[in-house]
Amino acid sequence: MRRRITSLRRLAAVLERPLAGIEQVPARLPLAITPYYASLIRRPDYDDPIFAQVVPQGAELRRFPHLFDDPLAEDEHMPVPGLVHRYPDRALLLATSTCASYCRHCNRQRVAGQRRAALSPARLQQVVAYLQEHPQVRDVIVSGGAPLTMSNARLESILAALRGVASVEILRLGTRVPVTLPMRITGKLVAMLRRYRPLWINTQFNHPREMTDLAAAACARLVDAGIPLGNQTVLLRGINDDPLLMERLCRTLVRHRVRPYYLFQCDLVQGVEHFRTPLARGLQILEHLRGRLGGLAIPTLAVDAAGGGGKIPLLPDYLVSREADRTLLRNWQGRLVEYPEPRE
């Protein structure tokens, strides 16, 4: 973390190429790249999927009326500072604003890296009080920022406080640290996390090249400790919006015991228009995966609706027609299949 690349001058030196015309971009979303993640860049241009995810580009400064600073209306659904309560049975805790590397497609650009802030003990008490008053919340996702950038002691104080709420059954961590800083997944960290099971971790591998030997070892440490891993890929134009590449990514994830959980359309956040793909592209990818991968390896394609509308799953249309006594379906090969409806 101390050796992160945080200036365009140092990044240009590391990449051995000039970075002109983007001097104003880091003022909007800070630049930070771990040396490890920078080492995955094979060629220093935006055609490289690693480079494009973390190196600023001028397109980020373009603003559009259909994009928002807070696309999911998290601030509007925050009954106490740091806690987003949008769904009845689960809540999202923003534990820190710090990430190991700042992804240029981040949907929390209004928060991430803008200030080095972590949830204070006083605010944690407010969160605990709210959860005790709302026992319908059974699942709490700890995110940010990336909570695994916090010290073990600081993170454990949050997990212990949440586990102390009798109605909270499941804890989840959302973090890209296994991808961008896998050496953070130490034996001491894993031993601490084990104490708070049932605990799930969702990470974000967006490209097969991100599953290095170090990343795979980090994932293995967590899974071997009984902490299931899910993956929430973001569909990004020019980076992973290819059916064959997505098939390879999903196969790679399952091979390393990481469950492909969501394939997200890019959120409608300002600064990411150049990353967005048409909905039809995501459906094309999903249809390609069906029949070529087992169900365990196929993520749910979803749009997180602007304004706090929640996640909307999308599926290709396999239903051709419906009658009183039969329904006509289309399988993954395009073959029509007749399904007889039950008789009264």
C-alpha positions as CSV (number, residue, x, y, z in Angstrom):
1,M,0.0,0.0,0.0
2,R,2.8,2.4,0.8
3,R,4.4,1.8,-2.6
4,R,1.3,2.4,-4.6
5,I,1.7,4.5,-7.8
6,T,-0.2,7.6,-7.0
7,S,1.1,10.2,-9.5
8,L,1.1,10.4,-13.3
9,R,4.8,11.2,-13.2
10,R,5.7,8.0,-11.4
11,L,3.2,6.0,-13.6
12,A,4.8,7.3,-16.7
13,A,8.2,6.3,-15.4
14,V,7.0,2.8,-14.5
15,L,5.3,2.3,-17.9
16,E,8.2,4.0,-19.7
17,R,5.8,6.1,-21.8
18,P,4.5,9.7,-21.6
19,L,1.0,10.2,-20.3
20,A,-0.1,13.5,-21.8
21,G,-3.6,15.0,-21.9
22,I,-5.0,13.4,-18.7
23,E,-3.5,15.7,-16.1
24,Q,-6.9,16.8,-14.9
25,V,-8.5,13.4,-14.6
26,P,-7.0,12.2,-11.2
27,A,-8.6,15.2,-9.6
28,R,-12.0,13.5,-10.1
29,L,-11.0,10.0,-9.1
30,P,-7.5,9.7,-7.5
31,L,-4.9,7.6,-9.1
32,A,-3.6,4.6,-7.1
33,I,-2.2,1.4,-8.5
34,T,-0.4,-1.3,-6.5
35,P,3.0,-2.2,-8.0
36,Y,1.7,-5.8,-8.2
37,Y,-1.3,-4.9,-10.3
38,A,0.8,-2.6,-12.5
39,S,3.1,-5.6,-13.1
40,L,0.3,-7.3,-14.9
41,I,0.2,-4.6,-17.7
42,R,1.7,-6.1,-20.8
43,R,1.6,-3.1,-23.1
44,P,1.1,0.5,-21.9
45,D,-2.0,1.5,-23.8
46,Y,-5.8,1.3,-23.5
47,D,-6.0,-1.9,-25.5
48,D,-4.4,-3.6,-22.6
49,P,-7.3,-4.8,-20.2
50,I,-5.3,-4.2,-17.1
51,F,-4.0,-0.8,-18.2
52,A,-7.5,0.4,-19.2
53,Q,-9.0,-0.5,-15.8
54,V,-6.7,1.6,-13.7
55,V,-5.0,4.3,-15.9
56,P,-7.0,7.5,-16.2
57,Q,-8.2,8.7,-19.6
58,G,-9.7,11.9,-20.8
59,A,-13.1,10.3,-21.6
60,E,-13.7,10.3,-17.8
61,L,-14.3,14.0,-17.8
62,R,-17.2,13.9,-20.2
63,R,-20.6,14.3,-18.5
64,F,-23.9,13.0,-19.7
65,P,-27.5,13.7,-18.5
66,H,-28.3,10.0,-18.1
67,L,-25.4,9.4,-15.7
68,F,-25.2,10.3,-12.0
69,D,-22.7,10.9,-9.3
70,D,-24.6,8.5,-7.0
71,P,-26.4,6.2,-9.5
72,L,-27.7,3.8,-6.9
73,A,-29.1,6.6,-4.7
74,E,-27.1,5.1,-1.8
75,D,-27.0,8.5,0.0
76,E,-30.8,8.6,0.0
77,H,-31.0,5.1,1.5
78,M,-28.6,5.8,4.4
79,P,-30.6,6.0,7.7
80,V,-27.3,6.4,9.7
81,P,-23.9,7.5,8.3
82,G,-22.2,4.7,6.5
83,L,-25.1,2.2,6.4
84,V,-27.2,1.8,3.2
85,H,-30.5,0.0,3.8
86,R,-32.3,-0.5,0.5
87,Y,-33.5,-4.1,0.6
88,P,-35.7,-5.3,3.5
89,D,-33.4,-8.1,4.7
90,R,-29.9,-6.8,4.0
91,A,-27.8,-3.7,4.5
92,L,-24.5,-2.4,3.1
93,L,-21.9,-1.0,5.4
94,L,-19.3,1.4,3.9
95,A,-16.4,0.7,6.2
96,T,-13.7,2.7,4.4
97,S,-13.2,4.9,1.4
98,T,-9.8,3.4,0.6
99,C,-9.0,0.8,-2.1
100,A,-5.7,-0.8,-2.9
101,S,-6.1,0.3,-6.6
102,Y,-8.8,2.7,-7.8
103,C,-10.7,1.2,-10.8
104,R,-11.7,3.8,-13.4
105,H,-15.1,2.2,-13.7
106,C,-15.9,2.6,-10.0
107,N,-19.5,3.3,-9.1
108,R,-18.6,5.1,-5.9
109,Q,-16.3,7.7,-7.4
110,R,-17.9,10.3,-5.1
111,V,-16.4,8.4,-2.1
112,A,-13.5,6.2,-3.2
113,G,-10.2,7.8,-2.5
114,Q,-11.7,11.2,-2.0
115,R,-10.7,11.2,1.7
116,R,-8.8,8.6,3.7
117,A,-11.7,7.8,6.1
118,A,-12.7,4.7,7.9
119,L,-15.8,4.1,10.0
120,S,-15.3,5.6,13.4
121,P,-16.2,3.8,16.6
122,A,-19.0,6.3,17.3
123,R,-20.5,5.7,13.9
124,L,-20.1,1.9,14.3
125,Q,-22.2,2.2,17.5
126,Q,-24.9,4.0,15.5
127,V,-24.9,1.3,12.9
128,V,-25.2,-1.4,15.6
129,A,-28.1,0.4,17.3
130,Y,-29.9,0.7,14.0
131,L,-29.5,-3.0,13.2
132,Q,-30.7,-3.9,16.7
133,E,-33.8,-1.8,16.0
134,H,-34.4,-3.4,12.6
135,P,-34.1,-7.2,13.2
136,Q,-35.4,-7.8,9.6
137,V,-31.8,-7.1,8.5
138,R,-30.2,-10.6,8.5
139,D,-27.4,-10.0,6.1
140,V,-24.8,-7.2,6.2
141,I,-22.3,-6.6,3.4
142,V,-19.2,-4.8,4.5
143,S,-17.7,-2.8,1.6
144,G,-16.3,0.6,0.8
145,G,-13.7,1.2,-0.5
146,A,-12.1,-2.2,0.2
147,P,-12.4,-3.3,3.9
148,L,-9.4,-5.6,3.5
149,T,-7.2,-2.5,3.2
150,M,-7.9,-1.9,6.9
151,S,-5.8,-3.3,9.6
152,N,-6.8,-6.7,11.0
153,A,-7.6,-5.1,14.3
154,R,-9.8,-2.4,12.8
155,L,-11.6,-4.8,10.5
156,E,-12.2,-7.3,13.4
157,S,-13.7,-4.5,15.6
158,I,-16.3,-4.0,12.8
159,L,-17.0,-7.8,12.3
160,A,-17.2,-8.4,16.0
161,A,-19.7,-5.5,16.5
162,L,-21.9,-6.8,13.6
163,R,-21.7,-10.4,14.8
164,G,-22.9,-9.1,18.2
165,V,-26.3,-8.2,16.7
166,A,-28.4,-11.3,17.3
167,S,-30.5,-10.9,14.2
168,V,-27.6,-10.6,11.8
169,E,-27.0,-14.1,10.4
170,I,-24.7,-13.6,7.5
171,L,-21.7,-11.3,7.0
172,R,-20.3,-10.6,3.6
173,L,-17.2,-8.7,2.5
174,G,-16.9,-6.9,-0.8
175,T,-13.3,-6.3,-1.9
176,R,-11.1,-6.3,-4.9
177,V,-8.0,-6.9,-2.8
178,P,-7.6,-10.6,-3.9
179,V,-7.2,-9.2,-7.5
180,T,-5.1,-6.1,-6.9
181,L,-3.2,-6.9,-3.7
182,P,-3.3,-10.7,-3.1
183,M,-0.4,-10.7,-0.7
184,R,-2.8,-9.0,1.8
185,I,-4.5,-12.4,2.3
186,T,-2.1,-13.5,5.0
187,G,-2.5,-16.4,7.4
188,K,-3.2,-14.0,10.3
189,L,-6.0,-12.3,8.3
190,V,-7.6,-15.6,7.3
191,A,-7.4,-16.8,10.9
192,M,-9.2,-13.7,12.1
193,L,-11.9,-13.9,9.4
194,R,-12.6,-17.6,10.3
195,R,-13.8,-16.5,13.7
196,Y,-16.8,-14.7,12.1
197,R,-18.2,-17.4,9.9
198,P,-20.7,-17.7,8.2
199,L,-18.7,-15.1,6.3
200,W,-18.7,-14.8,2.5
201,I,-16.4,-12.7,0.3
202,N,-17.3,-11.3,-3.1
203,T,-14.4,-10.0,-5.2
204,Q,-14.1,-8.7,-8.8
205,F,-12.0,-10.5,-11.4
206,N,-12.8,-8.9,-14.7
207,H,-10.3,-10.6,-17.0
208,P,-8.6,-14.0,-17.0
209,R,-5.1,-12.5,-16.8
210,E,-6.0,-11.2,-13.3
211,M,-6.0,-14.8,-11.9
212,T,-2.2,-15.1,-11.4
213,D,-0.5,-17.6,-9.2
214,L,-0.5,-15.1,-6.4
215,A,-4.2,-14.4,-6.8
216,A,-5.0,-18.1,-7.0
217,A,-3.1,-18.7,-3.8
218,A,-4.9,-15.9,-2.0
219,C,-8.3,-17.4,-3.1
220,A,-7.2,-20.8,-2.0
221,R,-6.3,-19.6,1.5
222,L,-9.8,-18.1,2.0
223,V,-11.7,-21.1,0.5
224,D,-9.6,-23.6,2.5
225,A,-10.5,-21.7,5.6
226,G,-14.2,-22.2,4.9
227,I,-14.9,-18.8,3.5
228,P,-16.8,-19.1,0.2
229,L,-15.8,-16.8,-2.6
230,G,-18.1,-15.2,-5.2
231,N,-17.2,-13.0,-8.1
232,Q,-18.9,-9.9,-9.4
233,T,-17.6,-9.1,-12.9
234,V,-18.4,-5.8,-14.4
235,L,-19.0,-5.9,-18.2
236,L,-16.5,-3.4,-19.7
237,R,-16.3,-2.3,-23.3
238,G,-13.0,-3.4,-24.9
239,I,-11.9,-5.2,-21.8
240,N,-14.1,-8.3,-21.3
241,D,-17.2,-7.8,-23.6
242,D,-16.3,-10.9,-25.6
243,P,-18.2,-14.2,-25.2
244,L,-15.1,-16.4,-25.6
245,L,-13.1,-14.4,-23.1
246,M,-16.0,-14.4,-20.6
247,E,-16.2,-18.2,-21.0
248,R,-12.5,-18.4,-20.3
249,L,-12.8,-16.2,-17.2
250,C,-15.7,-18.2,-15.8
251,R,-13.9,-21.5,-16.3
252,T,-10.8,-20.0,-14.6
253,L,-12.8,-18.8,-11.7
254,V,-14.6,-22.1,-11.0
255,R,-11.3,-24.0,-11.4
256,H,-10.0,-21.9,-8.5
257,R,-13.2,-22.4,-6.5
258,V,-14.5,-18.9,-7.0
259,R,-18.2,-18.9,-8.0
260,P,-19.2,-16.5,-10.8
261,Y,-22.0,-14.7,-9.0
262,Y,-22.9,-11.6,-11.0
263,L,-22.1,-10.2,-14.4
264,F,-23.0,-6.5,-14.0
265,Q,-23.8,-4.0,-16.6
266,C,-21.8,-0.8,-15.9
267,D,-23.6,1.4,-13.4
268,L,-24.9,4.7,-14.7
269,V,-22.1,6.7,-12.9
270,Q,-20.5,9.8,-14.4
271,G,-17.2,9.1,-16.0
272,V,-17.8,5.6,-17.3
273,E,-19.7,6.1,-20.6
274,H,-16.7,4.8,-22.6
275,F,-16.9,1.6,-20.6
276,R,-20.6,0.9,-21.0
277,T,-21.9,-1.8,-23.3
278,P,-25.4,-2.3,-24.8
279,L,-27.7,-4.6,-22.9
280,A,-27.8,-6.8,-26.0
281,R,-24.1,-7.5,-25.6
282,G,-24.5,-8.9,-22.1
283,L,-27.4,-11.1,-23.3
284,Q,-25.3,-12.3,-26.2
285,I,-22.5,-13.3,-23.8
286,L,-25.0,-15.0,-21.4
287,E,-26.5,-17.0,-24.3
288,H,-23.1,-18.1,-25.4
289,L,-22.3,-19.4,-21.9
290,R,-25.5,-21.4,-21.6
291,G,-24.8,-24.9,-22.7
292,R,-21.1,-24.4,-22.9
293,L,-20.6,-24.1,-19.1
294,G,-22.3,-25.9,-16.2
295,G,-24.8,-23.8,-14.3
296,L,-22.3,-23.4,-11.4
297,A,-20.0,-21.4,-13.8
298,I,-22.7,-19.1,-15.3
299,P,-23.2,-15.7,-13.5
300,T,-26.4,-13.8,-13.3
301,L,-26.5,-10.9,-15.7
302,A,-27.9,-7.9,-13.9
303,V,-28.6,-4.2,-14.1
304,D,-28.4,-2.3,-10.8
305,A,-31.2,0.1,-11.5
306,A,-30.5,3.8,-11.1
307,G,-32.3,5.6,-8.3
308,G,-32.0,2.7,-5.9
309,G,-34.3,0.4,-7.8
310,G,-32.2,-2.6,-7.0
311,K,-30.7,-5.4,-9.1
312,I,-32.7,-6.6,-12.1
313,P,-31.7,-10.0,-13.6
314,L,-31.7,-10.3,-17.3
315,L,-32.0,-13.5,-19.3
316,P,-32.2,-14.3,-23.0
317,D,-35.7,-15.1,-24.2
318,Y,-36.1,-18.8,-24.3
319,L,-39.9,-18.8,-24.2
320,V,-41.3,-18.8,-27.8
321,S,-45.0,-19.2,-27.3
322,R,-47.5,-20.3,-24.7
323,E,-50.9,-21.9,-25.1
324,A,-53.3,-23.5,-22.6
325,D,-52.0,-27.0,-23.0
326,R,-48.4,-26.4,-24.1
327,T,-45.5,-24.0,-24.0
328,L,-42.9,-23.8,-26.8
329,L,-39.4,-23.2,-25.6
330,R,-36.0,-22.7,-27.3
331,N,-32.9,-24.5,-26.0
332,W,-29.3,-23.3,-26.0
333,Q,-28.8,-24.8,-29.5
334,G,-31.8,-23.0,-31.0
335,R,-33.9,-26.1,-31.2
336,L,-37.6,-25.8,-30.4
337,V,-38.8,-27.9,-27.5
338,E,-42.5,-28.5,-26.7
339,Y,-43.4,-28.7,-23.0
340,P,-46.9,-30.0,-22.2
341,E,-48.7,-28.1,-19.4
342,P,-50.3,-30.2,-16.6
343,R,-53.9,-31.3,-17.2
344,E,-56.6,-30.1,-14.7
